[in-house]
Structure formats: C-alpha cells, structure tokens
Amino acid sequence: MRVPSRTPGQQPGTSVASATAVRRVPRGVVPRPVPPAAPDLDAYRAAVADLLVEVGALAAPESAGARQVLLDERLREPAIAAVLDATPQGLIGARETLLLEMARYRPNPRSSAADLTALVRIYLLSRIDVLWWRDAATFMTDAEVNASADLVDLEWLRRRDLLRFRYQQQPATLVGRGVRAVRRRLLPDARPHTAGLKFRRARREVVGLLNDIGREFDRITPPGTPPLWVTSLVRSAEHQHQLRRLGYAAMVPSGHCLGYAVDVELAWFERFGARDALAGLLLARQRAGEVNVVDEGQAWHLCLAPAAGLRFRRSYEAEMGV
C-alpha cells in the first residue's frame, strides 16, 4: 500500500491544507524573529574544566607556544565558543585578552590566580557574568559609584541590623591602616585577611541575595560559626585598573564594575569547620540558576543571574519594608 506523502512541516494526521495554514502569516503582519538559543552554561563549565587539565599539563615556561595552540583549538569548540561569542568582546576579543593576560601573568601574593591554570579558570568562568549583564552600564569612576541611586549604603543597613552578612571597609587614613595592622598582630585569626571594601555600597538585589545566602549559611552551620563574610562588592572601572596595577587578578570587563558581582570569604571558615558547607551552598545556588560561581581560592566570586534578579530585589524590598 502506498503511503501518502506529507509536505515539509506537516504533522502526522493533518492535511496538506491544514499544515500550510499553520505556516501562513496574515498579510501585513511582520513575523517575529526567533531569538537565538541561550548558550549551554553547564556544557561551557564542563568544557572549561577539561581545558584546565590540559593547561595544567603545559604549565612550564617553555610550553608557551603549545599553550597558545591549545587555546586556539579549544576556544573554538562549540560549547566554549557559544559563550565567548555572545559576550561584548566576541570570541576573537576574548581569545586575545586571555592570551595577553597569560603573557603578562606573574605570580604574586596579592593575586587570587596562584598559577596559570587558576588565571585561565578565573577569566573563562567570569565571562558568564559578562554574558549575562552585557547590556548593563559600567560604573566608570569612583564618583559614579558614590553618587549612583541604584546602590544603597550598607553601613546604614548594618546599623539597623538589616544585613545577614559582615564586611569591613578599607581604612581611609594612615592612622586607620595602623590600627588595622595592630589588630591583626594581636588577633590574627579574628577576621579574614582581606583589605576590605573600598565602597560600602551595593545593588538592592545583591543585598537580597547575600541576605538569603547568609540566613541559609547560619541554618546549616554549628552554633558559634561567624556570619557570611563579604570581601568585595561593586567596583569602578577606575578602581579595577588600580587593582590590576597592584598585581590582583582583576579581570576586564568585570561583573564587579556592573554592580552584580561579589566575593565571599571561604578559607577563613575552615577553622570553624564550615568551609565545605559554604562551598556546597554556593554550588547549589549555581545549579539552581541563581548565581555564577568562580573558585578564586581564599574567596569565591559570585555573580547574580538576571533570571534571579527580580526575585531578590523583591526580597530586599520586603525585608526593608519598602
């Protein structure tokens, strides 16, 4: 028996006329373009993890040429290229920036990149932040950060017991730096070893996220464990470049300069037996699509996902009674 043929796109059990009608666009109506599929971030993270193993095997200085060949090949793999190509720099710009970062890399105690492998990990995983917030405006100067109506004053919130996390601000004077140094000598483990925040300001949705993480961290850790500790929040591009000159692994562009990235202390919580609990909590938040997580050693970098931004903004407003 001969099976009747179907036109392309016709579903089983429909006539040619009905299948055609499904595709027809009314006259005068402009069809909407189909948006491109979002890159697969799980596949991207897995591909980056594989790449890091190979970079580690080529860590010797004499392997610089082999590393470049490796990156040229692996960055063009679909899982990685899809993410890098969707960032403002594009695939070629991201590749050139990474190669330049590697060429300039010099280990130093200030940098969260302990070696070249860590540098590549920090750069590539932080590109997810830039992909997510590619349309957000950068805080270019310190004055813009201090004057922005999109940011709230953390000290005002702290004094009213509205924060579920802690931080310390960078000393602004020579006397303040001296007091900090004396405190560290007398009580070396009382606080994380961090310079502190230059700006005690943050986006409302970021405060909502950190408060939510802080409450969960308090629930899952033993009594006596200190609260979540934040080591870095919003930065200006001006400050980001200053950090680069000082030797920090401060990537450009950065989610910090958009106001959506934060760094939270992990290493210090080892002495309280809470580091692994915090790491697991943060990775679970990443699996839930709330944040991007980058392991930077002592502190972990987090960036709020756009899909979760509105929820945490509403959470902040509910807490503050706005």
C-alpha positions as a printed Julia matrix, in Angstrom:
322×3 Matrix{Float64}:
  0.0    0.0    0.0
  1.37   3.43  -0.94
  1.74   5.85   1.99
  0.53   9.38   1.15
  3.4   11.85   1.18
  3.44  14.89   3.52
  4.67  18.36   2.84
  7.66  19.6    4.89
  6.49  20.64   8.36
  3.17  18.72   8.06
  2.37  16.77  11.23
  1.06  13.2   11.04
 -2.74  13.15  10.83
 -3.07  16.63   9.26
 -3.95  17.54   5.72
 -1.69  19.46   3.38
 -4.07  22.42   3.61
 -4.03  22.47   7.41
 -0.25  22.12   7.53
  0.1   25.03   5.15
 -2.3   27.11   7.24
 -0.09  26.65  10.3
  2.8   28.28   8.47
  0.84  31.12   6.89
  1.42  34.61   8.34
 -1.52  37.04   7.97
 -0.94  39.73   5.37
  0.51  42.92   6.84
  1.89  41.19   9.95
  5.68  41.08  10.29
  6.76  37.72  11.74
  8.78  37.93  14.94
 12.39  36.76  14.65
 13.16  33.62  16.6
 15.61  34.56  19.4
 18.9   32.64  19.38
 19.15  29.83  21.88
 20.99  30.74  25.08
 24.41  29.09  25.42
 24.52  25.9   27.49
 26.36  27.03  30.62
 26.68  23.52  32.07
 28.39  22.39  28.87
 30.59  25.51  28.97
 31.71  24.87  32.55
 32.43  21.21  31.74
 34.47  22.17  28.65
 36.42  24.76  30.67
 37.18  22.11  33.33
 38.58  19.81  30.62
 40.63  22.65  29.17
 42.13  23.46  32.57
 43.54  19.93  32.88
 45.37  20.41  29.59
 46.59  23.9   30.53
 47.99  22.47  33.76
 49.94  19.87  31.8
 51.56  22.68  29.79
 52.44  24.94  32.71
 56.21  25.07  32.07
 57.53  28.36  30.63
 58.9   26.58  27.57
 55.36  25.36  26.76
 54.04  28.84  25.9
 53.74  28.02  22.21
 51.93  24.76  22.9
 49.52  26.55  25.25
 48.62  29.05  22.55
 47.96  26.27  20.04
 45.82  24.5   22.63
 43.76  27.64  23.34
 43.36  28.39  19.65
 41.82  24.95  19.18
 39.79  24.57  22.36
 38.24  28.05  22.5
 36.65  27.36  19.12
 34.85  24.26  20.39
 31.08  24.86  20.2
 30.43  24.72  23.97
 33.06  27.4   24.69
 32.7   29.48  21.53
 28.95  29.89  22.07
 29.53  31.72  25.36
 32.55  33.79  24.35
 30.94  34.84  21.08
 27.89  36.15  22.99
 30.0   38.48  25.16
 30.63  42.09  24.05
 34.22  41.23  23.07
 33.2   38.25  20.99
 35.23  35.08  20.59
 38.26  36.73  18.96
 38.4   39.55  21.51
 38.09  37.13  24.42
 40.83  34.91  22.98
 43.2   37.85  22.5
 42.51  39.17  26.01
 43.15  35.77  27.59
 46.43  35.29  25.7
 47.53  38.77  26.78
 46.6   38.05  30.42
 48.66  34.84  30.27
 51.64  36.6   28.7
 51.59  39.28  31.41
 50.98  36.88  34.3
 53.47  36.97  37.16
 52.7   35.09  40.41
 52.44  37.31  43.48
 50.88  37.02  46.96
 48.11  39.51  46.15
 46.71  37.66  43.15
 43.92  35.1   43.53
 45.46  33.35  40.5
 48.06  31.12  42.13
 49.21  29.84  38.73
 48.38  29.99  35.03
 45.66  27.35  35.37
 43.9   29.45  38.01
 44.22  32.54  35.81
 42.55  30.77  32.87
 39.79  29.41  35.14
 39.05  32.83  36.64
 38.99  34.53  33.26
 36.86  32.0   31.39
 34.3   31.38  34.13
 33.91  35.1   34.82
 32.88  35.56  31.17
 29.49  34.15  32.2
 28.97  37.34  34.25
 29.75  39.47  31.21
 27.45  37.39  29.01
 24.57  37.77  31.48
 24.93  41.51  32.02
 26.3   42.58  28.61
 23.7   45.36  28.34
 24.35  46.8   31.82
 26.23  50.09  32.2
 29.69  50.08  33.77
 30.49  52.26  36.78
 33.44  54.06  35.22
 34.67  56.22  38.13
 34.66  56.18  41.92
 32.43  59.27  41.83
 29.82  57.37  39.8
 29.73  54.57  42.39
 29.35  57.01  45.27
 26.59  59.01  43.54
 24.55  56.19  41.99
 20.9   55.95  43.02
 20.98  52.26  42.02
 23.19  51.47  45.02
 22.33  51.52  48.74
 24.56  52.32  51.71
 25.48  49.13  53.57
 26.51  50.98  56.72
 23.03  52.48  57.04
 21.56  48.97  56.76
 24.11  47.42  59.14
 23.38  49.9   61.91
 19.7   48.93  61.71
 20.54  45.17  61.84
 19.22  44.63  58.31
 22.22  42.69  56.97
 22.79  38.95  57.37
 26.46  39.21  56.39
 29.55  41.06  57.56
 32.24  43.11  55.88
 34.97  45.6   56.75
 35.77  48.82  54.97
 39.25  49.75  53.79
 40.93  52.24  56.15
 40.87  55.7   54.58
 43.77  57.18  56.61
 47.28  56.26  57.73
 46.06  56.04  61.33
 43.3   53.66  60.3
 45.78  51.4   58.49
 47.99  51.4   61.57
 45.11  50.37  63.83
 44.22  47.57  61.38
 47.82  46.3   61.4
 47.98  46.26  65.22
 44.67  44.4   65.42
 45.94  41.75  63.0
 49.09  41.21  65.06
 47.15  40.86  68.31
 44.23  38.82  66.92
 45.49  37.32  63.63
 42.53  34.99  63.08
 39.7   37.15  64.41
 38.79  38.3   60.88
 39.57  37.22  57.33
 42.82  38.58  55.91
 41.35  40.97  53.39
 41.82  44.61  52.51
 38.07  45.19  52.81
 35.57  47.16  50.76
 36.55  50.41  49.11
 32.85  51.14  48.56
 30.31  50.11  51.19
 27.55  50.22  48.57
 25.61  47.54  46.68
 22.62  46.96  44.43
 19.41  46.16  46.25
 19.03  42.77  44.57
 22.6   41.85  45.53
 21.85  42.7   49.17
 18.75  40.49  48.89
 20.86  37.62  47.53
 23.54  37.94  50.21
 20.96  38.15  53.0
 19.32  34.99  51.67
 22.64  33.13  51.49
 23.58  34.45  54.93
 20.39  33.11  56.5
 20.87  29.68  54.93
 24.53  29.59  55.97
 23.51  30.35  59.55
 20.95  27.5   59.47
 23.34  24.82  58.22
 26.41  25.6   60.36
 27.11  24.85  64.04
 26.37  27.45  66.72
 29.24  29.88  67.08
 30.07  29.98  63.37
 30.55  33.61  62.28
 28.14  35.03  59.69
 28.83  35.09  55.96
 31.72  37.45  55.21
 31.83  39.58  52.06
 35.28  40.74  50.88
 34.39  42.69  47.72
 31.3   44.21  46.12
 30.84  46.92  43.5
 33.95  48.47  41.97
 34.5   51.25  39.5
 36.47  50.56  36.32
 38.92  53.13  37.69
 39.44  51.03  40.83
 39.56  47.77  38.83
 42.51  49.06  36.81
 44.22  50.18  40.01
 43.88  46.63  41.38
 45.4   45.27  38.16
 48.4   47.58  38.57
 48.86  46.27  42.12
 49.01  42.69  40.83
 45.5   41.42  41.58
 43.71  39.12  39.12
 41.11  41.79  38.38
 39.6   40.88  35.02
 38.3   43.39  32.46
 35.44  43.7   31.77
 34.14  42.58  35.17
 30.8   41.9   36.83
 32.09  43.91  39.81
 32.12  47.06  37.68
 28.5   46.4   36.73
 27.47  46.02  40.38
 26.28  42.42  40.12
 29.37  40.51  41.35
 30.62  39.92  44.89
 33.43  37.97  46.57
 32.75  35.95  49.72
 35.35  34.55  52.11
 35.8   30.76  52.21
 39.28  29.91  53.56
 38.73  31.6   56.95
 35.71  29.37  57.66
 37.94  26.28  57.61
 38.89  26.98  61.22
 35.2   26.76  62.16
 34.59  23.57  60.16
 32.19  25.47  57.89
 34.12  25.97  54.65
 32.74  22.89  52.89
 29.19  23.73  53.96
 29.52  27.2   52.45
 31.08  25.85  49.25
 28.25  23.33  48.88
 25.66  26.03  49.49
 27.13  28.28  46.79
 27.42  25.49  44.23
 23.81  24.5   44.92
 22.79  28.1   44.2
 24.67  27.89  40.92
 22.87  24.66  39.97
 19.59  26.41  40.77
 20.48  29.15  38.26
 20.75  31.96  40.83
 24.46  32.75  40.57
 27.66  32.1   38.69
 30.45  30.79  40.95
 34.2   31.11  40.38
 36.62  29.45  42.8
 39.33  32.04  43.47
 40.98  30.25  46.39
 40.63  32.24  49.61
 37.44  33.9   48.38
 34.86  32.76  45.84
 33.45  35.09  43.24
 29.66  35.17  42.78
 27.57  36.95  40.18
 23.81  37.3   40.41
 21.94  35.77  37.45
 19.49  38.05  35.64
 16.78  35.39  35.97
 17.0   35.69  39.76
 17.42  39.47  39.95
 13.75  40.42  40.27
 13.11  37.83  42.99
 15.96  39.08  45.15
 15.01  42.69  44.51
 11.53  41.9   45.86
 13.07  40.01  48.76
 15.13  43.09  49.64
 12.09  45.35  49.43
 10.05  43.02  51.65
 12.82  42.93  54.27
 13.23  46.68  54.26
  9.51  47.38  54.24
  9.76  49.34  51.0
